[in-house]
Protein backbone atom coordinates (compact mmCIF):
# COMPACT_ATOMS: atom_id res chain seq x y z
CA UNK A 1 0.00 0.00 0.00
CA UNK A 2 1.18 3.50 -0.79
CA UNK A 3 2.13 5.50 2.30
CA UNK A 4 -0.31 8.38 2.99
CA UNK A 5 1.36 11.76 2.53
CA UNK A 6 0.11 13.10 5.84
CA UNK A 7 2.04 10.45 7.79
CA UNK A 8 5.53 11.43 9.01
CA UNK A 9 8.55 9.19 8.38
CA UNK A 10 9.13 6.03 10.43
CA UNK A 11 11.78 7.59 12.66
CA UNK A 12 9.50 10.48 13.60
CA UNK A 13 6.72 8.00 14.40
CA UNK A 14 9.17 5.95 16.49
CA UNK A 15 10.23 9.08 18.39
CA UNK A 16 6.59 9.97 19.12
CA UNK A 17 5.95 6.42 20.37
CA UNK A 18 9.11 6.62 22.53
CA UNK A 19 7.99 9.88 24.16
CA UNK A 20 4.54 8.37 24.83
CA UNK A 21 6.12 5.22 26.28
CA UNK A 22 8.39 7.30 28.53
CA UNK A 23 5.40 9.36 29.65
CA UNK A 24 3.28 6.30 30.49
CA UNK A 25 5.97 3.85 31.58
CA UNK A 26 9.02 5.83 32.74
CA UNK A 27 12.06 3.87 33.89
CA UNK A 28 13.33 4.52 37.40
CA UNK A 29 15.61 3.03 39.99
CA UNK A 30 17.70 0.06 38.86
CA UNK A 31 15.93 0.01 35.48
CA UNK A 32 17.06 3.59 34.81
CA UNK A 33 20.68 2.64 35.58
CA UNK A 34 20.51 -0.27 33.11
CA UNK A 35 18.96 1.92 30.40
CA UNK A 36 21.61 4.60 30.93
CA UNK A 37 24.43 2.06 30.57
CA UNK A 38 22.91 0.56 27.41
CA UNK A 39 22.41 4.06 25.99
CA UNK A 40 26.04 4.99 26.68
CA UNK A 41 27.27 1.91 24.81
CA UNK A 42 24.90 2.55 21.88
CA UNK A 43 26.04 6.17 21.47
CA UNK A 44 29.71 5.16 21.60
CA UNK A 45 29.05 2.45 18.98
CA UNK A 46 27.33 5.03 16.78
CA UNK A 47 30.37 7.33 16.73
CA UNK A 48 32.70 4.36 16.21
CA UNK A 49 30.73 3.44 13.06
CA UNK A 50 30.79 7.06 11.89
CA UNK A 51 34.54 7.08 12.27
CA UNK A 52 34.87 3.85 10.30
CA UNK A 53 32.58 5.14 7.55
CA UNK A 54 34.09 8.61 6.97
CA UNK A 55 36.36 8.61 3.93
CA UNK A 56 39.74 10.27 4.50
CA UNK A 57 39.98 11.01 0.77
CA UNK A 58 36.74 13.01 0.94
CA UNK A 59 38.01 14.93 3.95
CA UNK A 60 41.27 15.79 2.18
CA UNK A 61 39.32 16.89 -0.92
CA UNK A 62 37.21 19.30 1.10
CA UNK A 63 39.57 20.46 3.84
CA UNK A 64 41.37 23.03 1.66
CA UNK A 65 38.17 25.07 1.26
CA UNK A 66 38.83 26.95 4.51
CA UNK A 67 36.67 30.01 3.75
CA UNK A 68 33.59 27.82 3.35
CA UNK A 69 34.32 25.90 6.55
CA UNK A 70 34.94 29.10 8.49
CA UNK A 71 31.58 30.53 7.42
CA UNK A 72 29.77 27.31 8.37
CA UNK A 73 31.44 27.26 11.79
CA UNK A 74 30.56 30.93 12.36
CA UNK A 75 26.91 30.21 11.54
CA UNK A 76 26.89 27.15 13.81
CA UNK A 77 28.75 28.42 16.87
CA UNK A 78 28.41 32.23 16.64
CA UNK A 79 25.28 33.23 14.69
CA UNK A 80 22.97 30.69 16.32
CA UNK A 81 23.98 31.53 19.93
CA UNK A 82 23.86 35.27 19.15
CA UNK A 83 20.30 34.93 17.84
CA UNK A 84 19.32 32.88 20.89
CA UNK A 85 20.54 35.68 23.17
CA UNK A 86 19.32 38.66 21.13
CA UNK A 87 15.83 37.19 20.69
CA UNK A 88 15.44 36.36 24.39
CA UNK A 89 12.90 39.19 25.08
CA UNK A 90 10.77 37.84 22.23
CA UNK A 91 11.18 34.15 23.13
CA UNK A 92 10.74 34.06 26.90
CA UNK A 93 7.03 35.07 26.89
CA UNK A 94 6.28 32.07 24.65
CA UNK A 95 8.03 29.32 26.64
CA UNK A 96 9.04 28.35 30.18
CA UNK A 97 12.54 29.17 31.51
CA UNK A 98 13.63 25.52 31.14
CA UNK A 99 12.43 25.43 27.52
CA UNK A 100 14.28 28.66 26.78
CA UNK A 101 17.37 27.02 28.25
CA UNK A 102 16.76 24.17 25.78
CA UNK A 103 16.50 26.66 22.90
CA UNK A 104 19.76 28.29 23.94
CA UNK A 105 21.36 24.84 24.23
CA UNK A 106 20.33 23.81 20.71
CA UNK A 107 21.81 27.09 19.43
CA UNK A 108 25.21 25.99 20.77
CA UNK A 109 25.21 22.49 19.25
CA UNK A 110 27.26 21.31 16.23
CA UNK A 111 25.82 20.60 12.81
CA UNK A 112 24.54 17.22 11.68
CA UNK A 113 26.68 14.96 9.51
CA UNK A 114 24.42 12.56 7.59
CA UNK A 115 21.54 14.87 6.72
CA UNK A 116 23.80 17.84 5.85
CA UNK A 117 25.68 15.66 3.36
CA UNK A 118 22.53 13.98 2.05
CA UNK A 119 20.70 17.25 1.38
CA UNK A 120 23.78 18.85 -0.18
CA UNK A 121 24.08 15.87 -2.52
CA UNK A 122 20.36 15.94 -3.36
CA UNK A 123 20.60 19.67 -4.17
CA UNK A 124 23.77 19.04 -6.27
CA UNK A 125 26.02 21.10 -4.06
CA UNK A 126 29.67 20.71 -3.04
CA UNK A 127 29.51 17.29 -1.34
CA UNK A 128 33.23 16.92 -0.38
CA UNK A 129 33.15 20.32 1.31
CA UNK A 130 29.90 19.40 3.08
CA UNK A 131 31.47 16.17 4.38
CA UNK A 132 34.47 18.05 5.73
CA UNK A 133 32.46 20.96 7.13
CA UNK A 134 29.82 18.86 8.88
CA UNK A 135 32.42 16.48 10.30
CA UNK A 136 34.61 19.34 11.55
CA UNK A 137 31.57 20.96 13.16
CA UNK A 138 30.71 17.74 14.98
CA UNK A 139 34.24 17.16 16.24
CA UNK A 140 34.81 20.79 17.29
CA UNK A 141 31.41 20.80 18.98
CA UNK A 142 32.65 18.19 21.44
CA UNK A 143 34.82 20.94 22.94
CA UNK A 144 33.08 24.18 21.88
CA UNK A 145 29.55 23.29 23.03
CA UNK A 146 30.47 22.67 26.70
CA UNK A 147 32.51 25.89 26.72
CA UNK A 148 29.62 27.90 25.25
CA UNK A 149 27.15 26.30 27.65
CA UNK A 150 29.48 27.14 30.54
CA UNK A 151 29.78 30.76 29.42
CA UNK A 152 26.13 31.43 28.59
CA UNK A 153 24.19 29.16 30.97
CA UNK A 154 26.55 28.56 33.89
CA UNK A 155 23.79 29.09 36.46
CA UNK A 156 21.68 26.26 34.99
CA UNK A 157 24.54 23.89 34.12
CA UNK A 158 24.25 20.81 36.33
CA UNK A 159 27.38 18.90 35.30
CA UNK A 160 30.97 19.71 36.27
CA UNK A 161 33.08 22.53 34.86
CA UNK A 162 33.08 23.10 31.08
CA UNK A 163 36.51 21.43 30.85
CA UNK A 164 35.36 18.37 32.79
CA UNK A 165 32.20 18.16 30.68
CA UNK A 166 34.22 18.47 27.45
CA UNK A 167 36.53 15.65 28.58
CA UNK A 168 33.57 13.45 29.51
CA UNK A 169 31.90 14.12 26.15
CA UNK A 170 35.18 13.49 24.33
CA UNK A 171 35.51 10.10 26.01
CA UNK A 172 32.01 9.14 24.91
CA UNK A 173 32.00 10.62 21.39
CA UNK A 174 35.49 11.55 20.15
CA UNK A 175 37.41 8.50 21.40
CA UNK A 176 35.08 6.00 19.66
CA UNK A 177 35.22 8.13 16.49
CA UNK A 178 39.04 8.02 16.48
CA UNK A 179 38.93 4.27 17.11
CA UNK A 180 36.60 3.93 14.12
CA UNK A 181 39.01 5.89 11.93
CA UNK A 182 41.86 3.59 13.00
CA UNK A 183 39.74 0.51 12.31
CA UNK A 184 38.52 1.82 8.95
CA UNK A 185 41.26 0.00 7.01
CA UNK A 186 39.84 -3.32 8.23
CA UNK A 187 36.10 -2.71 8.55
CA UNK A 188 35.47 0.39 6.38
CA UNK A 189 34.29 -1.64 3.38
CA UNK A 190 31.99 -3.76 5.53
CA UNK A 191 30.45 -0.66 7.13
CA UNK A 192 29.89 0.90 3.68
CA UNK A 193 28.12 -2.27 2.50
CA UNK A 194 25.94 -2.36 5.63
CA UNK A 195 24.63 1.20 5.81
CA UNK A 196 21.40 -0.09 7.32
CA UNK A 197 23.38 -1.08 10.42
CA UNK A 198 24.69 2.46 10.90
CA UNK A 199 21.18 3.84 10.43
CA UNK A 200 19.81 1.32 12.96
CA UNK A 201 22.45 2.22 15.55
CA UNK A 202 21.99 5.94 14.79
CA UNK A 203 18.23 5.94 15.26
CA UNK A 204 18.26 3.34 18.03
CA UNK A 205 20.75 5.26 20.16
CA UNK A 206 18.72 8.47 19.79
CA UNK A 207 15.51 6.67 20.79
CA UNK A 208 17.23 5.18 23.85
CA UNK A 209 18.53 8.59 24.94
CA UNK A 210 15.13 10.20 24.35
CA UNK A 211 13.43 7.49 26.41
CA UNK A 212 15.79 7.86 29.37
CA UNK A 213 15.70 11.67 29.20
CA UNK A 214 11.93 11.84 29.11
CA UNK A 215 11.56 9.19 31.80
CA UNK A 216 13.55 11.43 34.13
CA UNK A 217 11.65 14.52 32.99
CA UNK A 218 8.24 12.91 33.52
CA UNK A 219 9.26 12.10 37.08
CA UNK A 220 10.01 15.82 37.52
CA UNK A 221 6.58 16.84 36.19
CA UNK A 222 7.47 17.89 32.63
CA UNK A 223 3.98 17.54 31.17
CA UNK A 224 2.48 19.56 34.02
CA UNK A 225 4.67 22.48 32.94
CA UNK A 226 4.36 22.23 29.13
CA UNK A 227 0.95 23.12 27.64
CA UNK A 228 -0.21 22.87 24.01
CA UNK A 229 0.16 26.65 23.73
CA UNK A 230 3.76 26.36 24.91
CA UNK A 231 4.47 23.63 22.33
CA UNK A 232 3.00 25.85 19.62
CA UNK A 233 5.19 28.73 20.78
CA UNK A 234 8.20 26.42 20.68
CA UNK A 235 7.48 25.48 17.06
CA UNK A 236 7.20 29.17 16.11
CA UNK A 237 10.55 29.89 17.79
CA UNK A 238 12.24 26.97 16.01
CA UNK A 239 10.85 28.09 12.65
CA UNK A 240 12.06 31.65 13.30
CA UNK A 241 15.59 30.50 14.21
CA UNK A 242 15.85 28.16 11.23
CA UNK A 243 14.53 30.78 8.80
CA UNK A 244 16.85 33.51 10.08
CA UNK A 245 19.98 31.34 9.95
CA UNK A 246 19.15 29.99 6.48
CA UNK A 247 18.47 33.49 5.16
CA UNK A 248 21.56 35.08 6.74
CA UNK A 249 23.88 32.22 5.67
CA UNK A 250 22.57 32.31 2.09
CA UNK A 251 22.96 36.10 1.94
CA UNK A 252 26.49 36.00 3.41
CA UNK A 253 27.58 33.22 1.06
CA UNK A 254 26.36 35.16 -1.96
CA UNK A 255 27.95 38.44 -0.82
CA UNK A 256 31.28 36.69 -0.21
CA UNK A 257 31.33 35.41 -3.77
CA UNK A 258 30.84 31.66 -3.26
CA UNK A 259 29.59 29.72 -6.27
CA UNK A 260 26.24 27.93 -6.34
CA UNK A 261 27.57 24.54 -5.17
CA UNK A 262 29.40 26.12 -2.23
CA UNK A 263 26.37 28.21 -1.25
CA UNK A 264 24.25 25.05 -1.08
CA UNK A 265 26.76 23.36 1.24
CA UNK A 266 26.93 26.46 3.45
CA UNK A 267 23.15 26.73 3.82
CA UNK A 268 22.64 23.06 4.65
CA UNK A 269 25.67 22.61 6.93
CA UNK A 270 25.32 25.98 8.68
CA UNK A 271 21.63 25.70 9.56
CA UNK A 272 21.53 22.18 11.05
CA UNK A 273 21.72 21.03 14.66
CA UNK A 274 22.70 17.49 15.61
CA UNK A 275 20.24 15.42 17.62
CA UNK A 276 22.68 12.48 17.73
CA UNK A 277 25.36 14.61 19.42
CA UNK A 278 23.03 16.98 21.27
CA UNK A 279 21.09 14.54 23.43
CA UNK A 280 24.16 12.75 24.86
CA UNK A 281 25.76 16.15 25.52
CA UNK A 282 22.62 17.31 27.32
CA UNK A 283 22.78 14.26 29.60
CA UNK A 284 26.32 15.24 30.60
CA UNK A 285 25.83 19.00 30.83
CA UNK A 286 22.41 19.05 32.51
CA UNK A 287 22.47 15.81 34.50
CA UNK A 288 19.99 16.01 37.33
CA UNK A 289 18.28 19.09 35.89
CA UNK A 290 15.19 19.51 33.71
CA UNK A 291 16.67 17.30 30.99
CA UNK A 292 13.41 16.60 29.17
CA UNK A 293 12.60 20.30 28.81
CA UNK A 294 16.15 20.97 27.58
CA UNK A 295 15.95 18.21 24.95
CA UNK A 296 12.39 18.95 23.73
CA UNK A 297 13.26 22.06 21.62
CA UNK A 298 16.07 20.11 19.93
CA UNK A 299 13.72 17.21 19.07
CA UNK A 300 11.22 19.56 17.46
CA UNK A 301 13.94 21.54 15.67
CA UNK A 302 15.39 18.29 14.28
CA UNK A 303 12.10 17.35 12.63
CA UNK A 304 11.51 20.88 11.34
CA UNK A 305 14.98 21.17 9.76
CA UNK A 306 14.53 17.83 7.95
CA UNK A 307 11.18 18.86 6.46
CA UNK A 308 12.33 22.33 5.40
CA UNK A 309 15.65 21.12 3.98
CA UNK A 310 13.94 18.34 2.01
CA UNK A 311 11.78 20.92 0.24
CA UNK A 312 14.72 23.29 -0.24
CA UNK A 313 16.97 20.55 -1.67
CA UNK A 314 14.29 19.66 -4.20
CA UNK A 315 14.02 23.30 -5.29
CA UNK A 316 17.80 23.60 -5.67
CA UNK A 317 17.85 20.44 -7.81
CA UNK A 318 15.04 21.73 -10.04
CA UNK A 319 16.89 25.02 -10.53
CA UNK A 320 19.98 23.07 -11.58
CA UNK A 321 17.92 21.10 -14.11
C-alpha positions in Angstrom: 0.0 0.0 0.0 1.2 3.5 -0.8 2.1 5.5 2.3 -0.3 8.4 3.0 1.4 11.8 2.5 0.1 13.1 5.8 2.0 10.5 7.8 5.5 11.4 9.0 8.5 9.2 8.4 9.1 6.0 10.4 11.8 7.6 12.7 9.5 10.5 13.6 6.7 8.0 14.4 9.2 6.0 16.5 10.2 9.1 18.4 6.6 10.0 19.1 5.9 6.4 20.4 9.1 6.6 22.5 8.0 9.9 24.2 4.5 8.4 24.8 6.1 5.2 26.3 8.4 7.3 28.5 5.4 9.4 29.6 3.3 6.3 30.5 6.0 3.9 31.6 9.0 5.8 32.7 12.1 3.9 33.9 13.3 4.5 37.4 15.6 3.0 40.0 17.7 0.1 38.9 15.9 0.0 35.5 17.1 3.6 34.8 20.7 2.6 35.6 20.5 -0.3 33.1 19.0 1.9 30.4 21.6 4.6 30.9 24.4 2.1 30.6 22.9 0.6 27.4 22.4 4.1 26.0 26.0 5.0 26.7 27.3 1.9 24.8 24.9 2.6 21.9 26.0 6.2 21.5 29.7 5.2 21.6 29.1 2.5 19.0 27.3 5.0 16.8 30.4 7.3 16.7 32.7 4.4 16.2 30.7 3.4 13.1 30.8 7.1 11.9 34.5 7.1 12.3 34.9 3.8 10.3 32.6 5.1 7.5 34.1 8.6 7.0 36.4 8.6 3.9 39.7 10.3 4.5 40.0 11.0 0.8 36.7 13.0 0.9 38.0 14.9 3.9 41.3 15.8 2.2 39.3 16.9 -0.9 37.2 19.3 1.1 39.6 20.5 3.8 41.4 23.0 1.7 38.2 25.1 1.3 38.8 27.0 4.5 36.7 30.0 3.7 33.6 27.8 3.4 34.3 25.9 6.6 34.9 29.1 8.5 31.6 30.5 7.4 29.8 27.3 8.4 31.4 27.3 11.8 30.6 30.9 12.4 26.9 30.2 11.5 26.9 27.2 13.8 28.8 28.4 16.9 28.4 32.2 16.6 25.3 33.2 14.7 23.0 30.7 16.3 24.0 31.5 19.9 23.9 35.3 19.2 20.3 34.9 17.8 19.3 32.9 20.9 20.5 35.7 23.2 19.3 38.7 21.1 15.8 37.2 20.7 15.4 36.4 24.4 12.9 39.2 25.1 10.8 37.8 22.2 11.2 34.2 23.1 10.7 34.1 26.9 7.0 35.1 26.9 6.3 32.1 24.6 8.0 29.3 26.6 9.0 28.3 30.2 12.5 29.2 31.5 13.6 25.5 31.1 12.4 25.4 27.5 14.3 28.7 26.8 17.4 27.0 28.2 16.8 24.2 25.8 16.5 26.7 22.9 19.8 28.3 23.9 21.4 24.8 24.2 20.3 23.8 20.7 21.8 27.1 19.4 25.2 26.0 20.8 25.2 22.5 19.2 27.3 21.3 16.2 25.8 20.6 12.8 24.5 17.2 11.7 26.7 15.0 9.5 24.4 12.6 7.6 21.5 14.9 6.7 23.8 17.8 5.8 25.7 15.7 3.4 22.5 14.0 2.1 20.7 17.2 1.4 23.8 18.8 -0.2 24.1 15.9 -2.5 20.4 15.9 -3.4 20.6 19.7 -4.2 23.8 19.0 -6.3 26.0 21.1 -4.1 29.7 20.7 -3.0 29.5 17.3 -1.3 33.2 16.9 -0.4 33.2 20.3 1.3 29.9 19.4 3.1 31.5 16.2 4.4 34.5 18.1 5.7 32.5 21.0 7.1 29.8 18.9 8.9 32.4 16.5 10.3 34.6 19.3 11.5 31.6 21.0 13.2 30.7 17.7 15.0 34.2 17.2 16.2 34.8 20.8 17.3 31.4 20.8 19.0 32.6 18.2 21.4 34.8 20.9 22.9 33.1 24.2 21.9 29.5 23.3 23.0 30.5 22.7 26.7 32.5 25.9 26.7 29.6 27.9 25.2 27.2 26.3 27.7 29.5 27.1 30.5 29.8 30.8 29.4 26.1 31.4 28.6 24.2 29.2 31.0 26.6 28.6 33.9 23.8 29.1 36.5 21.7 26.3 35.0 24.5 23.9 34.1 24.2 20.8 36.3 27.4 18.9 35.3 31.0 19.7 36.3 33.1 22.5 34.9 33.1 23.1 31.1 36.5 21.4 30.8 35.4 18.4 32.8 32.2 18.2 30.7 34.2 18.5 27.5 36.5 15.6 28.6 33.6 13.5 29.5 31.9 14.1 26.2 35.2 13.5 24.3 35.5 10.1 26.0 32.0 9.1 24.9 32.0 10.6 21.4 35.5 11.5 20.2 37.4 8.5 21.4 35.1 6.0 19.7 35.2 8.1 16.5 39.0 8.0 16.5 38.9 4.3 17.1 36.6 3.9 14.1 39.0 5.9 11.9 41.9 3.6 13.0 39.7 0.5 12.3 38.5 1.8 8.9 41.3 0.0 7.0 39.8 -3.3 8.2 36.1 -2.7 8.5 35.5 0.4 6.4 34.3 -1.6 3.4 32.0 -3.8 5.5 30.4 -0.7 7.1 29.9 0.9 3.7 28.1 -2.3 2.5 25.9 -2.4 5.6 24.6 1.2 5.8 21.4 -0.1 7.3 23.4 -1.1 10.4 24.7 2.5 10.9 21.2 3.8 10.4 19.8 1.3 13.0 22.5 2.2 15.6 22.0 5.9 14.8 18.2 5.9 15.3 18.3 3.3 18.0 20.8 5.3 20.2 18.7 8.5 19.8 15.5 6.7 20.8 17.2 5.2 23.8 18.5 8.6 24.9 15.1 10.2 24.4 13.4 7.5 26.4 15.8 7.9 29.4 15.7 11.7 29.2 11.9 11.8 29.1 11.6 9.2 31.8 13.5 11.4 34.1 11.6 14.5 33.0 8.2 12.9 33.5 9.3 12.1 37.1 10.0 15.8 37.5 6.6 16.8 36.2 7.5 17.9 32.6 4.0 17.5 31.2 2.5 19.6 34.0 4.7 22.5 32.9 4.4 22.2 29.1 1.0 23.1 27.6 -0.2 22.9 24.0 0.2 26.6 23.7 3.8 26.4 24.9 4.5 23.6 22.3 3.0 25.8 19.6 5.2 28.7 20.8 8.2 26.4 20.7 7.5 25.5 17.1 7.2 29.2 16.1 10.6 29.9 17.8 12.2 27.0 16.0 10.9 28.1 12.6 12.1 31.6 13.3 15.6 30.5 14.2 15.9 28.2 11.2 14.5 30.8 8.8 16.9 33.5 10.1 20.0 31.3 9.9 19.2 30.0 6.5 18.5 33.5 5.2 21.6 35.1 6.7 23.9 32.2 5.7 22.6 32.3 2.1 23.0 36.1 1.9 26.5 36.0 3.4 27.6 33.2 1.1 26.4 35.2 -2.0 27.9 38.4 -0.8 31.3 36.7 -0.2 31.3 35.4 -3.8 30.8 31.7 -3.3 29.6 29.7 -6.3 26.2 27.9 -6.3 27.6 24.5 -5.2 29.4 26.1 -2.2 26.4 28.2 -1.3 24.2 25.0 -1.1 26.8 23.4 1.2 26.9 26.5 3.4 23.1 26.7 3.8 22.6 23.1 4.7 25.7 22.6 6.9 25.3 26.0 8.7 21.6 25.7 9.6 21.5 22.2 11.1 21.7 21.0 14.7 22.7 17.5 15.6 20.2 15.4 17.6 22.7 12.5 17.7 25.4 14.6 19.4 23.0 17.0 21.3 21.1 14.5 23.4 24.2 12.7 24.9 25.8 16.2 25.5 22.6 17.3 27.3 22.8 14.3 29.6 26.3 15.2 30.6 25.8 19.0 30.8 22.4 19.1 32.5 22.5 15.8 34.5 20.0 16.0 37.3 18.3 19.1 35.9 15.2 19.5 33.7 16.7 17.3 31.0 13.4 16.6 29.2 12.6 20.3 28.8 16.2 21.0 27.6 15.9 18.2 24.9 12.4 19.0 23.7 13.3 22.1 21.6 16.1 20.1 19.9 13.7 17.2 19.1 11.2 19.6 17.5 13.9 21.5 15.7 15.4 18.3 14.3 12.1 17.3 12.6 11.5 20.9 11.3 15.0 21.2 9.8 14.5 17.8 8.0 11.2 18.9 6.5 12.3 22.3 5.4 15.7 21.1 4.0 13.9 18.3 2.0 11.8 20.9 0.2 14.7 23.3 -0.2 17.0 20.5 -1.7 14.3 19.7 -4.2 14.0 23.3 -5.3 17.8 23.6 -5.7 17.9 20.4 -7.8 15.0 21.7 -10.0 16.9 25.0 -10.5 20.0 23.1 -11.6 17.9 21.1 -14.1 
